[in-house]
Amino acid sequence: MFDALLSRLRTPAPDQAMPDPDARLALAALLVRLAKSDHHYAFEEISQIDRILARRYGLDAVAAAKLRHTAELLADKAPDTTAFAQAVKAAIPYEERSGIVAALWAVVMADGVERPEEDDILDRTAAVLGVDTADLKHAE
């Protein structure tokens, strides 16, 4: 089901943008991976992911939940987080990357608890994307 996308995630082409449906799924899976990183995939995090996907892509609640569910399946099969973030970087224009990191931060804080595992993924992903997380964390 995900073979072509997983291949692109494992070996992204630096000058080739990922097709939009794959980019959406890759971003959604990164959000899911972050939420699951502390082994506590809370309802609040799931709801936040659905809201982010709905807002970013103009989806209704059902379509956002379906995208998240598919992303949950992909997140378990995707390459390590750094490679995953590099693929998202290739798919997302620079101007949008701070918004991606802000969305990741919203997922971290969705359950009201900032956990080290989530912080680690957020910081590593932000570094790959070239976004400084300090400003985002102090803005909350």
C-alpha positions in Angstrom: 0.0 0.0 0.0 2.8 2.4 0.9 5.7 0.9 -1.1 6.3 3.9 -3.5 5.9 6.5 -0.7 8.2 4.5 1.6 10.8 4.3 -1.1 10.6 8.1 -1.5 10.9 8.6 2.2 13.9 6.3 2.5 15.8 7.9 -0.4 14.3 11.3 -1.2 15.3 13.0 -4.4 16.7 16.4 -3.3 15.4 18.4 -6.4 12.1 16.6 -6.8 9.0 17.6 -4.9 6.9 14.9 -3.4 3.4 14.6 -4.9 0.8 16.4 -2.8 -1.1 13.4 -1.5 2.2 11.8 -0.4 3.4 15.1 1.2 0.1 15.3 3.1 0.5 11.7 4.3 4.1 12.2 5.2 3.4 15.3 7.3 0.4 13.5 9.0 2.6 10.5 9.8 5.3 12.8 11.3 2.7 14.4 13.5 1.5 10.9 14.6 5.0 9.7 15.2 5.7 12.6 17.4 2.4 12.0 19.4 3.3 8.3 19.8 6.9 8.9 20.8 6.2 8.8 24.5 4.1 5.7 24.2 1.0 7.7 25.3 -1.1 8.4 22.3 -3.7 10.6 24.0 -7.1 11.6 22.7 -6.1 15.2 22.9 -3.1 14.6 20.6 -5.3 12.7 18.2 -7.9 15.5 18.2 -5.1 18.1 17.7 -3.7 16.2 14.7 -7.1 16.0 13.1 -7.6 19.8 13.6 -4.2 20.6 12.1 -4.8 18.4 9.1 -8.3 19.8 8.6 -7.1 23.4 8.8 -3.9 22.9 6.7 -5.6 21.0 3.9 -9.2 22.3 4.1 -10.6 18.9 5.1 -13.8 18.1 6.9 -13.5 16.2 10.2 -14.1 12.8 8.6 -11.5 13.3 5.9 -9.0 14.6 8.4 -9.6 11.5 10.6 -9.2 9.2 7.6 -5.9 10.9 6.7 -4.7 10.5 10.3 -5.7 6.9 10.4 -3.7 6.2 7.2 -0.8 8.1 8.6 -0.9 6.0 11.8 -0.3 2.9 9.6 2.5 4.7 7.7 4.2 6.1 10.8 5.1 2.6 12.0 6.7 1.7 8.7 8.5 4.9 7.9 12.3 5.3 8.2 13.9 6.8 11.2 12.7 10.3 12.2 15.7 12.2 10.7 15.2 10.6 7.3 11.5 11.1 7.7 12.0 14.8 8.5 14.3 15.2 5.5 11.6 13.8 3.2 9.1 16.3 4.7 11.7 19.1 4.2 11.9 18.1 0.5 8.1 18.2 0.2 7.4 21.4 2.1 8.5 24.8 0.9 10.8 26.7 3.2 8.2 29.4 3.9 5.9 26.8 5.4 8.4 25.0 7.6 7.9 27.2 10.7 4.2 26.4 10.5 5.0 22.7 10.4 7.2 23.0 13.5 4.4 25.1 15.2 2.0 22.2 14.4 4.4 19.7 15.9 4.6 21.9 19.0 0.8 22.0 19.2 0.8 18.2 19.3 3.4 18.1 22.0 1.4 20.4 24.2 -2.1 18.9 23.3 -2.2 16.8 26.4 -0.8 19.5 28.6 2.4 17.6 29.3 5.8 18.3 27.6 7.7 15.0 27.6 11.4 14.5 26.8 10.7 12.0 24.0 8.4 14.4 22.2 10.8 17.3 22.8 13.6 15.2 21.3 11.7 14.5 18.1 10.5 18.1 17.8 14.0 19.5 18.2 15.6 17.0 15.7 12.8 17.6 13.2 13.0 21.4 13.6 16.8 21.2 13.1 16.4 19.2 9.9 13.7 21.7 8.7 16.0 24.7 9.6 13.5 26.1 12.2 14.5 27.4 15.7 12.1 25.9 18.3 13.0 28.4 21.0 10.7 31.1 19.7 7.8 28.7 19.4 8.2 27.4 22.9 8.4 30.8 24.4 5.3 32.0 22.5 3.1 29.5 24.2 
